[in-house]
Every structure is written in C-alpha cells, then in structure tokens.
Amino acid sequence: MKCLGLMLVACLLLSIPSCAPTSVTFHFGAGDGRLDAAPVISEPGASGANVAVIDVRGVIVDAPQRGLFASYSSPVDDLVARLSRAETDPSIKAIILRINSPGGTVSASDTMYREVRRFSVQSKKPVVASLGEVAASGGYYLALGADTIIAQPTSITGSIGVIMPSMNFSEGMNRLGITSRSIKSGANKDLANPFEPMRESQYAVLQGMVDEFYAAFRGLVAARRPEIRGNLDELADGRIVTGAYAVQSGLADAEGGLRDAFEAAKRLAGLKSANLVKFHPRGTAAPRSVYSFADVDAPPASTSGNESAAINLLDIDLGGLSALQGGAYYIWMP
C-alpha cells in the first residue's frame, strides 16, 4: 500500500505541468565509487596541469540527501571523497570550491571547513572559494577555509550567526485538555521538549550554547579575514549581504564568477595555463560544462554485490531539508 501511495503521488505530480519535472529519470545501479576527472575547459599549453572544481550545494548536513524515492550520499562524504581524489592526483595543482548553499548544521559546516584546511595543509595545493547564488552562514563558514574567496556580485552571502529553532505546543494542547508530563532523571533532561512549557532557565542553557557557537564563527571570521574593513559587530549580526558588498567589506577578496576563480587558482598555483576539470562517478555521464552538476547527481555505489539497483521515477531534490532535525545551525532561513 505504501508503494502504491508513492506511485499515485508520482502520477499526480506528473499530471501537473507547472509542478512536474520535464523528464522522468531512471538510475539503474551506480559505479564502483571511483571518480573520473573530465575536462570542462581546456587551454593550450596546459601540459597536463589541472585545476579541479568541487561543487558544494544544498543544505550542509552529515546525513544522506533524500529524494522522494532514493537517498544519496551526504555532502560531507561527497566533499571528502573529492578532496582525497584531488590530493592524490599529481596533475591537479589547485581546487575551486563552488559553493551554492544556505549553510546547514554547526557540526557539518565545521567538519567540512576542517577537511578543506587539512587538504590545504597536507597537499600544499591552493584552494579558491567561488561563491554562487547563495553562500550564506555555513556556506560562508566553509568558504573561510579557502586561500582566496571570489564572489559573484549577485551572490547572497554573510549571515554570520547561529540559530537554534524551537517550537512549543504545550499551550495549544492544554486548550484541548491534553497534558504532557515527562518522567525524567534531571531538571533539564527534557530540554526543548515541545509538549511541555520551557522554563527561562532552560532557554538560558540553549542560549549559552548558541553564544558559544557564535563566538567560534565570529572568531573564525576575524582570524581568516583580518583585512575586514568596517564594523565586525555589524557584519556579524546575522545579516545577509551581496557578493559586491562582501568584497567592499573584506568578507571576500574579489568579484567574479567561476572563470575568474579559475584564473585566481592558476595564479596561486603558479600556472600560466591549465585545464579545468570536474569529477564524476565512474560509469556516469561526464559533465557537459563548468556549470554542470554531474559530479554530485549520481546515486551512491552499492556496498554489496547482491543489492538491487535503485530506480528513481522522479529526480526530486529536497535540498537536504529532510535531514534537518533539532539542533544548532549555521544557516540562512529566509
């Protein structure tokens, strides 16, 4: 019955032109987990020198990205796998992180930042962050791991801060004659329980955590962007800014798109010319251009030989929102 219900939902979506995708995609299995590098820009005289683009898009969480019928690997796993591929390939002289993300959980954002810094220190290869449409909060936190930040003037970035959403249904439940009472081992064991009133002392505990995470974010901005011009208190009050303003204020180094980031990467690596490559899972179609997402659109490889191939009737991307649970976030929530 559950499968039948999902099939009915799929048919309904396909019958509404304004909401339905223009195509139905089928994924019959996946590759073996290995990544191939495909050129998307080739320059004369490159002599085998490559710069790799690694896409980071959607909500940053350390959990599988889930669609309607299938799940994919986590953004953290995707990034680490591609960094490892770039680190061990001697032809890759630098990388570009192309970030299109509103941020995500505090821990996942910090993990990805640390992995980028580890890559930079271990490989000695330059890292350039290219801010796309949105590179806010955790997306900007990740960009701080790069040696240079290139922002499109139309990018939405900033949102330096922390949010810990909370909801409470206790008053509404009481009006319906419903009472909740937890059996707990300590006064704060049911902290943020939405079914019971939360005391101010409990809010204070959560506020202390938010303040701690915020201090870490703000401190990282101050350490990685010492050339900031203007009032850090104002820039770090949670507001979003354009990429152009980010450059003016020192949150980013220069305006430009992916091709400008490519030039910056070559300059940092001491290259006059190079090929720009993108990774894609072996056995999947190579990316068509520098703006293709072929490197992150393929389903994960099976972990055992007897697993059946996954079939996706609809390629629906929930942007990682389905993986968000209670917690603290470096995220812009418009």
C-alpha positions in Angstrom: 0.0 0.0 0.0 2.8 2.4 0.8 4.4 1.8 -2.6 1.1 2.3 -4.3 0.6 5.6 -2.5 4.0 6.8 -3.7 3.2 5.8 -7.2 -0.1 7.8 -7.0 1.8 10.8 -5.8 4.3 10.5 -8.7 1.5 10.3 -11.2 -0.2 13.3 -9.7 2.9 15.4 -9.9 3.5 14.3 -13.5 0.0 15.4 -14.4 0.5 19.0 -13.2 2.7 20.8 -15.8 3.5 23.7 -13.5 4.9 21.5 -10.7 6.2 18.4 -12.6 9.7 17.9 -13.9 10.1 17.9 -17.6 11.5 14.4 -17.6 11.4 11.2 -15.6 14.8 9.7 -14.8 15.8 6.2 -14.1 19.0 5.2 -12.3 19.9 1.5 -12.8 22.7 1.0 -10.3 25.8 3.1 -9.8 29.5 2.9 -10.3 32.2 1.5 -8.1 32.7 4.6 -6.1 35.8 5.8 -8.1 35.8 9.3 -9.6 37.0 10.2 -13.0 38.1 13.8 -14.0 36.6 15.2 -17.1 37.9 18.5 -18.7 35.3 21.3 -18.9 37.8 24.0 -20.0 40.9 23.1 -22.0 43.7 25.6 -22.5 46.6 25.4 -25.0 49.9 24.6 -23.4 48.3 23.1 -20.2 50.8 20.2 -20.3 48.6 18.1 -18.1 48.2 20.7 -15.4 44.7 20.6 -14.0 42.5 22.7 -11.6 39.6 20.8 -10.2 36.1 22.2 -9.4 34.3 20.7 -6.5 30.7 21.6 -6.1 29.1 22.1 -2.6 25.4 22.7 -3.0 22.3 22.4 -0.9 21.9 22.2 2.9 25.2 21.1 4.6 24.4 18.1 6.8 26.3 15.0 7.7 23.4 12.7 6.6 22.2 11.3 3.3 20.4 13.7 0.9 17.0 12.2 0.4 14.7 12.4 -2.6 11.2 11.0 -3.0 12.3 7.5 -3.9 16.0 7.4 -3.2 18.8 8.7 -1.0 22.2 9.9 -1.9 25.5 10.3 -0.1 26.0 13.1 2.3 27.6 16.5 1.4 30.4 15.8 3.9 31.2 12.4 2.3 31.0 13.9 -1.2 33.4 16.7 -0.3 35.9 14.4 1.5 35.9 11.9 -1.4 36.6 14.7 -3.9 39.3 16.3 -1.8 41.0 12.9 -1.4 40.9 12.4 -5.2 42.4 15.9 -5.8 45.1 15.3 -3.1 46.3 12.1 -4.6 46.3 13.2 -8.2 49.6 14.9 -9.1 48.1 16.5 -12.2 45.7 18.5 -10.0 47.5 21.7 -8.9 44.7 23.6 -7.2 41.0 23.3 -6.5 38.0 25.5 -6.7 35.1 25.1 -4.2 32.0 26.2 -6.0 29.6 26.9 -3.1 25.8 27.2 -3.6 24.5 26.6 -0.1 22.5 28.5 2.6 24.5 26.6 5.2 23.5 23.8 7.5 24.2 22.2 10.8 27.0 23.6 13.0 28.9 20.4 13.2 28.7 19.5 9.5 29.8 23.0 8.5 32.7 22.8 10.9 33.7 19.3 9.7 33.8 20.4 6.0 35.8 23.5 6.9 38.3 21.4 8.8 38.6 19.0 5.9 39.3 21.8 3.5 42.0 23.2 5.8 43.5 19.7 6.2 43.6 19.3 2.4 45.3 22.7 2.1 48.0 21.9 4.7 48.7 18.4 3.6 48.6 18.8 -0.2 50.1 22.4 -0.3 47.6 22.9 -3.2 45.8 26.3 -3.4 42.1 26.4 -2.6 39.8 29.1 -4.1 36.2 29.5 -3.0 33.8 30.6 -5.7 30.5 31.9 -4.2 27.5 31.1 -6.3 23.9 32.2 -5.9 23.9 31.6 -2.2 26.9 31.0 0.1 25.5 32.1 3.4 26.1 31.2 7.0 27.6 27.6 6.9 28.3 28.1 3.2 30.4 31.2 4.1 31.9 29.3 7.1 33.1 26.7 4.6 34.5 29.4 2.2 36.7 30.7 5.1 38.8 27.5 4.6 40.0 28.8 1.2 43.0 30.8 0.4 41.0 33.3 -1.7 37.3 34.0 -1.9 35.8 35.1 -5.2 32.2 36.3 -5.0 29.8 36.9 -7.8 28.4 40.5 -7.3 24.9 39.0 -7.2 25.8 36.3 -4.6 23.9 36.2 -1.3 26.4 35.7 1.4 27.2 36.6 5.0 24.5 35.5 7.5 27.3 35.1 10.1 25.5 33.7 13.1 23.7 30.8 14.8 20.1 29.8 15.1 18.5 27.1 17.2 14.8 26.9 16.3 12.3 25.9 18.9 8.6 25.3 18.9 6.3 24.7 21.8 2.8 23.2 21.6 2.0 23.0 25.3 -0.4 25.9 25.5 -2.4 24.7 22.5 -2.5 21.2 23.9 -3.8 22.5 27.2 -6.7 24.2 25.5 -7.6 20.8 24.1 -7.4 19.2 27.5 -4.2 17.4 26.7 -1.4 17.4 29.3 2.1 16.1 28.9 4.4 15.3 31.8 7.8 13.7 31.2 9.4 11.2 33.6 13.0 12.4 33.7 16.2 12.0 35.5 17.1 15.6 35.8 15.6 19.1 35.5 17.0 19.7 32.0 16.6 16.2 30.6 13.6 17.3 28.6 15.2 20.5 27.4 13.3 22.0 24.5 10.5 19.4 24.8 7.8 21.0 22.6 5.0 19.3 24.6 5.8 20.9 27.9 6.3 24.6 28.9 10.0 25.5 28.8 11.4 27.5 31.7 13.5 30.6 31.3 16.4 28.7 32.9 16.2 26.2 30.1 16.2 28.9 27.5 19.3 30.2 29.2 21.1 26.8 28.7 20.3 26.9 25.0 21.3 30.5 24.6 24.6 29.7 26.2 25.2 27.0 23.5 24.2 29.4 20.7 26.6 32.1 22.2 29.4 29.5 22.2 28.9 28.5 18.6 28.5 32.1 17.5 31.8 33.1 19.2 33.5 30.3 17.3 32.1 31.5 14.0 32.9 35.2 14.7 36.4 34.2 15.8 37.0 32.3 12.6 35.9 35.3 10.5 38.3 37.5 12.4 41.2 35.1 12.1 40.7 34.2 8.4 39.7 37.6 7.2 42.0 40.1 9.0 41.6 42.5 6.2 37.9 43.2 7.0 37.0 46.8 6.5 34.2 48.1 8.7 32.5 47.1 11.8 32.7 43.4 12.5 29.8 43.7 15.0 27.6 44.9 12.2 28.8 42.4 9.6 28.4 39.5 12.1 24.9 40.3 13.3 23.3 37.7 11.1 22.5 39.9 8.1 23.0 38.7 4.5 24.9 40.9 2.1 25.6 40.8 -1.7 28.8 39.5 -3.1 29.7 43.0 -4.2 29.3 44.3 -0.6 31.2 41.3 0.7 34.2 42.4 -1.4 33.8 46.0 -0.3 33.8 45.0 3.4 36.6 42.5 3.1 34.5 39.3 3.6 35.6 38.3 0.1 38.7 39.1 -2.0 37.3 39.9 -5.4 34.2 39.9 -7.6 33.9 37.3 -10.3 32.4 34.0 -11.4 33.8 30.6 -12.0 36.1 31.6 -14.8 37.6 34.3 -12.6 38.1 31.7 -9.8 39.9 29.6 -12.4 42.3 32.5 -13.1 42.9 33.0 -9.4 43.6 29.3 -8.9 46.1 29.3 -11.7 47.8 32.4 -10.3 48.1 30.9 -6.8 49.5 27.6 -8.3 52.0 29.5 -10.5 50.4 28.2 -13.7 50.2 30.1 -17.0 47.7 27.7 -18.4 45.8 24.7 -17.2 42.7 22.5 -17.8 39.7 22.9 -15.6 38.3 19.5 -14.7 35.3 18.2 -12.8 34.9 14.9 -11.1 32.1 12.4 -11.8 31.5 8.9 -10.6 32.9 6.3 -13.0 30.2 4.9 -15.2 28.1 8.1 -15.3 27.9 10.8 -18.0 30.8 13.3 -17.9 29.8 16.9 -17.1 28.9 19.0 -20.1 30.2 22.3 -18.9 31.8 24.0 -15.9 28.3 24.7 -14.5 27.2 21.0 -14.7 26.3 19.1 -11.5 27.1 15.7 -13.0 29.7 15.2 -10.3 27.1 15.1 -7.5 23.9 13.9 -9.2 24.7 10.2 -9.4 23.4 7.8 -6.8 25.8 6.2 -4.4 27.5 2.9 -5.2 26.1 -0.3 -3.8 28.0 -1.6 -0.8 27.4 -5.3 -1.6 27.2 -7.2 -4.8 23.7 -8.6 -4.2 22.0 -5.3 -3.7 19.3 -4.5 -6.3 19.6 -1.4 -8.4 17.7 1.7 -7.3 15.1 3.1 -9.6 14.1 6.8 -9.3 10.9 7.5 -11.0 11.2 11.2 -10.2 14.5 13.0 -9.7 13.3 15.2 -6.8 15.9 17.1 -4.7 14.7 18.2 -1.3 17.9 20.2 -0.8 18.9 18.4 2.4 15.9 19.8 4.3 14.6 16.3 5.1 17.8 15.6 7.0 17.5 18.6 9.4 16.5 17.7 12.9 16.7 19.5 16.2 20.0 21.3 16.8 22.0 24.4 16.2 22.6 25.7 12.7 24.8 28.0 10.7 22.1 28.5 8.2 20.2 31.3 6.5 16.5 30.6 6.8 14.6 33.1 4.6 
